[in-house]
Amino acid sequence: MSRAVLSLLLAALVFACLSPVLRNGFVGYDDPEYVTANPHVNTGLTLPNAAWAFTAAHSSNWHPFTWISHALDCTLFGLNPAGHHFTNLLLHSLNVLLLFLFLSRTTGSLWRSAFVALIFGLHPLHVESVAWVSERKDVLSTFFGMLALLAYVRYVGRPAIASYALVATLFAASLLAKPMLVTLPIVLLLLDRWPLARKLPWSRLAVEKVPLLLLSVLSAAATVWAQRHSGSIAAIDQLPLAVRLSNAAISCVKYLGKTVWPAKLAVFYPFPEHVAMWTAVVSLLAIAAASIAVFRARNRYPWLAAGWFWYTVDAAPRHRNRPGRHAGHGRSIHVRPHDRPHDRDRVDRLRPSRRSRRRARDRRMRGRIHAPDSRMARRRHSVLRDDREHVEQLRGAR
């Protein structure tokens, strides 16, 4: 079977398996802020709305391409949720296709690449980004990121200024959708080792990534500005550095467990107010031991080293630093597992006061993003509820 045919079959299979999301509506968590109640989006794609997308720090984010994507959906589909879900599903299916093309071209293994791409497409940790309209930023950023990887493979095969410019342009587009891939320049260094097996000196390969690294710095600066503008970044006195590092280490380990056994997934993971020191120490030791072992085996198992350090490098900048808010998500996993969900029951045990436990229970009752099952999609919840009445009111207002 040819690579092109197999890639289309994989995309079609993923699209069919997740197609029940097309029957879902909007939800009351983030969807009003992003689409249904946002006048800069629900009025469609216009020049003023596009200008707003590039200048606003709305929802603690600066991702103009995401706002433009939502506005374009409103132009095409209005506030019909099926159209918005269709775009998410289409982008995710295309990401599966692009991942397969990247892996098969760089490794030369057709069926192993197909298996990895299929797991990527159907893993429960990916459902939230597909089934939740507001998570368009994940699938859109991944789409441009996958295209950047394929463009980089082309550049490695035929180095040219135009080829490199294409890589930089697609990388910038990914960052404009969501600053999720700021570590891509470092990841490309890992890919230079495996599977691309480039023989150039490390110093030359590192200098080659400097323009991309500058894009990452600019994106990070824009993200910090947007989050400071909305007060979403916690100060050191609110969230000490030791707590941040401990949460990062624990979550990095726990996320691996969620990848292998995706149980107790939720849309909201409260940040723990107290972290057991022994848990953080054990997690740090486990990460260090795994990293040392993988590094020593890098010549024998280069694929393992590339995969492990890709995970750890991408996980580093993604931990939430907002007390009382998210400790992690189970949605931004497109490209690689990198988020840090905490076990909700454990979070409850870490909060000693009755008031804190009540708050955690209220947050826990806000709901989950379920897999795209038609029966589950009809369930109404306090946060993840169908927002159709609100949408109808907006339609009438328009």
C-alpha positions in Angstrom: 0.0 0.0 0.0 1.4 3.4 -1.0 2.2 6.1 1.6 -0.4 8.5 0.1 -3.3 5.9 0.3 -2.4 4.9 3.8 -2.3 8.5 5.0 -5.7 9.2 3.6 -7.1 6.0 5.2 -5.7 7.0 8.6 -7.2 10.5 8.4 -10.5 9.1 7.3 -10.6 6.5 10.1 -9.8 9.1 12.7 -12.5 11.4 11.3 -15.1 8.7 11.3 -14.3 7.5 14.9 -14.5 11.1 16.3 -17.4 12.2 14.1 -20.0 12.1 16.9 -18.5 15.4 18.1 -20.4 17.0 15.2 -23.6 16.5 17.2 -22.2 18.3 20.2 -23.2 21.9 21.0 -21.2 24.7 22.5 -20.5 24.5 26.2 -20.6 27.1 29.0 -16.9 26.9 29.8 -14.7 29.2 27.6 -16.9 28.9 24.5 -18.9 32.1 25.4 -15.6 33.9 25.9 -14.0 32.6 22.8 -17.0 32.4 20.4 -20.7 32.7 21.3 -20.5 35.9 23.5 -17.4 37.5 21.9 -18.5 40.3 19.6 -15.1 40.4 17.9 -15.6 36.8 16.9 -19.3 36.0 16.5 -19.8 38.9 14.0 -17.6 37.1 11.5 -14.2 37.8 9.9 -13.9 41.5 9.2 -11.0 44.0 9.1 -11.8 45.5 12.5 -12.1 42.0 14.0 -8.8 40.9 12.4 -7.1 44.0 13.8 -8.5 43.2 17.3 -7.1 39.7 17.0 -3.6 41.0 16.6 -3.8 43.7 19.3 -5.9 42.1 22.1 -4.7 40.1 25.1 -8.1 38.5 25.5 -8.5 35.4 27.8 -4.9 35.7 29.0 -3.7 34.8 25.5 -2.2 36.4 22.4 -3.1 34.0 19.6 -4.4 36.1 16.7 -4.6 33.1 14.2 -6.9 31.3 16.7 -9.3 34.3 16.9 -9.2 34.7 13.1 -10.0 31.0 12.7 -13.0 31.3 15.1 -14.2 34.4 13.3 -13.9 32.7 9.9 -16.1 29.9 11.2 -18.7 32.4 12.3 -18.6 33.8 8.8 -19.1 30.4 7.2 -21.4 28.7 9.7 -22.7 31.4 12.0 -23.3 30.1 15.5 -24.2 26.6 14.3 -21.9 24.5 16.6 -21.7 21.6 14.0 -19.6 23.8 11.7 -17.2 24.8 14.5 -16.8 21.2 15.6 -16.2 20.2 11.9 -13.2 22.5 11.7 -11.7 21.1 14.9 -12.2 17.5 13.6 -10.9 18.3 10.2 -7.7 19.9 11.5 -7.1 17.0 13.9 -7.6 14.5 11.0 -5.1 16.4 8.9 -2.7 16.4 11.8 -2.8 12.6 11.9 -2.1 12.6 8.1 0.8 15.0 8.5 2.3 13.1 11.4 2.2 9.9 9.5 3.9 11.5 6.5 6.6 13.0 8.7 7.4 9.7 10.5 7.3 7.5 7.4 9.5 9.9 5.4 12.1 10.3 8.2 12.2 6.7 9.5 11.3 4.7 6.4 9.0 2.5 8.4 5.5 2.6 6.9 3.4 0.5 9.3 5.1 1.6 12.5 4.5 5.2 11.5 0.9 4.3 10.8 0.5 2.8 14.2 1.9 5.8 16.0 -0.2 8.2 13.9 -3.3 6.2 14.7 -2.6 6.2 18.5 -2.0 9.9 18.2 -5.4 10.4 16.5 -7.5 8.2 18.8 -5.9 8.6 22.2 -8.4 9.7 24.9 -6.0 12.6 25.9 -6.7 14.1 22.5 -10.4 14.0 22.6 -10.8 17.3 24.5 -9.0 19.3 21.9 -11.3 18.0 19.2 -14.6 17.9 21.1 -14.2 21.4 22.7 -14.6 24.3 20.3 -12.5 26.6 22.5 -9.5 24.3 22.1 -9.2 25.2 18.4 -5.8 26.7 19.3 -4.4 23.3 20.0 -5.3 21.6 16.7 -4.5 24.8 14.7 -1.1 25.3 16.3 -0.3 21.6 15.8 -1.4 21.8 12.1 1.2 24.5 11.4 3.8 22.8 13.6 3.4 19.5 11.6 3.8 21.5 8.3 6.9 23.1 9.8 8.4 19.6 10.5 7.7 18.5 7.0 9.2 21.7 5.6 12.3 21.1 7.8 12.7 17.6 6.4 12.7 19.2 2.9 15.2 21.8 4.0 17.5 19.1 5.4 17.4 17.2 2.1 17.9 20.4 0.0 19.3 23.3 2.0 18.3 26.6 0.6 17.2 30.0 1.9 13.7 29.6 0.5 13.3 26.2 2.2 14.5 27.7 5.6 12.2 30.7 5.2 9.2 28.3 4.7 10.1 26.5 8.0 10.3 29.8 9.8 7.0 31.0 8.3 5.2 27.9 9.3 6.7 27.9 12.8 5.6 31.5 13.2 2.1 30.6 12.2 2.1 27.8 14.8 3.1 30.3 17.5 0.4 32.8 16.3 -2.2 30.1 16.9 -0.8 29.1 20.3 2.6 29.5 21.8 2.7 25.8 22.4 5.7 24.9 20.3 8.2 27.5 21.6 10.7 24.6 22.2 10.6 23.5 18.5 14.1 24.8 17.8 15.5 22.5 20.5 13.3 19.6 19.3 14.8 20.1 15.8 18.3 19.6 17.3 17.1 16.3 18.7 15.6 15.3 15.3 18.9 16.2 13.7 20.4 13.3 15.8 17.5 10.9 15.1 15.9 10.2 12.7 17.5 12.7 10.3 21.1 11.6 11.2 22.7 14.8 10.2 26.5 14.7 10.3 27.2 18.4 10.7 28.9 19.7 13.9 26.6 20.5 16.8 27.7 24.1 16.8 26.7 24.6 13.2 23.4 22.9 13.8 22.8 25.1 16.9 23.6 28.3 15.0 21.2 27.2 12.2 18.3 27.3 14.8 19.0 30.9 16.0 16.4 32.6 13.8 13.8 30.1 15.0 14.9 30.6 18.6 14.3 34.4 18.2 10.7 33.6 17.1 10.3 31.6 20.2 11.6 34.4 22.4 9.2 36.9 20.7 6.3 34.6 21.2 7.2 34.0 24.9 7.4 37.7 25.4 4.0 38.2 23.9 2.6 35.5 26.0 4.0 37.0 29.2 2.6 40.4 28.2 -0.9 38.9 27.6 -0.9 37.0 30.9 0.4 39.9 32.9 -2.2 42.1 31.3 -4.9 39.9 32.7 -3.2 39.1 36.0 -2.8 35.4 35.2 0.8 35.0 36.3 1.4 34.3 40.0 4.0 36.2 41.9 6.8 34.4 43.7 5.2 35.2 47.1 1.9 33.7 46.0 3.5 30.6 44.5 7.0 29.9 45.7 9.6 28.6 43.2 10.0 25.4 45.2 6.2 24.7 44.8 6.4 25.4 41.1 9.3 23.0 40.6 7.8 20.3 42.7 4.5 20.5 40.8 6.4 20.3 37.5 8.3 17.2 38.5 5.3 15.4 40.0 3.2 16.3 37.0 5.8 15.2 34.5 5.8 11.7 36.0 2.0 11.6 36.4 1.4 12.6 32.8 3.3 9.6 31.6 0.9 7.5 33.7 -2.0 9.2 32.1 -0.6 8.5 28.7 -0.4 4.8 29.4 -3.6 4.6 31.5 -5.8 7.6 30.7 -8.1 7.4 33.7 -9.7 10.2 35.8 -9.3 12.7 33.0 -11.0 16.1 33.6 -11.3 19.5 32.1 -10.1 21.2 35.3 -7.3 20.2 37.6 -7.0 22.6 40.7 -3.4 23.6 41.6 -2.4 21.9 44.8 -1.8 24.2 47.7 0.5 21.8 49.4 2.8 19.2 47.8 4.4 16.4 49.8 8.2 16.9 49.6 8.9 13.2 49.3 6.7 13.0 46.3 8.6 15.8 44.5 12.0 14.3 45.5 11.0 10.8 44.2 9.7 12.3 40.9 12.9 14.3 40.4 15.0 11.3 41.0 12.9 9.2 38.6 13.2 11.8 35.9 17.0 12.2 36.5 17.6 8.4 36.5 15.6 7.9 33.3 17.4 10.8 31.6 20.8 9.4 32.5 19.9 5.9 31.4 18.5 7.2 28.1 21.5 9.4 27.5 23.9 6.5 28.0 21.9 4.4 25.6 21.6 7.1 23.0 23.9 5.4 20.5 22.2 2.0 20.8 18.6 3.4 21.0 18.7 6.9 19.3 14.9 6.8 18.9 14.4 6.4 22.6 16.7 9.4 23.4 15.0 11.6 20.8 11.6 10.7 22.2 12.4 11.0 25.9 14.2 14.4 25.6 11.5 15.7 23.2 9.0 15.0 26.0 11.0 16.5 28.8 12.0 19.6 26.8 8.5 20.3 25.7 7.1 19.6 29.2 9.4 22.1 30.9 7.7 25.4 30.0 4.1 24.3 30.1 3.3 24.0 33.8 0.6 26.3 35.2 1.8 28.9 37.6 -1.6 30.2 38.8 -2.5 29.4 42.4 -6.0 28.1 42.8 -6.3 27.6 39.1 -5.1 24.9 36.7 -2.3 22.5 37.6 -2.4 21.1 34.1 -4.6 20.1 31.3 -5.3 16.9 29.4 -5.9 18.5 26.1 -2.7 20.2 24.7 -1.1 16.9 23.8 -1.0 17.4 20.0 2.6 16.8 18.8 3.7 15.1 22.1 2.4 14.4 25.6 3.4 17.6 27.6 0.7 18.5 30.0 0.6 17.7 33.7 -2.8 16.6 35.1 -3.0 15.9 38.7 -5.1 13.2 40.3 -8.1 15.1 41.6 -8.6 12.9 44.7 -5.0 13.6 45.7 -5.5 17.3 45.4 -8.5 17.1 47.8 -6.4 15.3 50.4 -3.7 18.0 50.1 -6.2 20.7 51.2 -6.7 20.6 55.0 -9.3 23.2 55.6 -13.0 22.6 55.2 -13.4 25.8 53.1 -10.6 24.7 50.8 -12.1 21.2 50.4 -15.5 22.7 49.6 -14.0 24.9 46.9 -12.2 21.9 45.4 -15.4 19.9 45.5 -17.2 22.7 43.7 -14.5 22.8 41.0 -14.6 19.1 40.7 -18.3 19.1 40.1 -17.9 21.5 37.1 -17.5 18.5 34.8 -15.4 16.8 32.4 -14.9 16.7 28.6 -16.2 13.3 27.6 -15.2 11.2 24.7 -17.3 11.8 21.6 -20.2 9.5 22.3 -23.7 10.6 21.3 -25.2 9.5 24.7 -22.5 11.3 26.6 -22.7 14.4 24.4 -26.4 14.8 25.5 -25.5 15.0 29.2 -25.9 18.5 30.6 -23.5 19.6 33.3 -23.1 22.8 35.3 -20.0 23.9 33.3 -20.0 21.6 30.2 -23.6 22.2 29.4 -25.2 22.8 26.0 -25.3 26.5 25.4 -28.0 26.5 22.7 -30.3 28.9 24.5 -27.6 31.4 24.8 -26.7 30.9 21.1 -30.3 31.4 20.0 -30.4 34.7 21.9 -27.3 35.9 20.1 -28.7 34.8 16.8 -31.8 36.9 17.5 -29.7 39.9 18.5 -27.8 39.7 15.2 
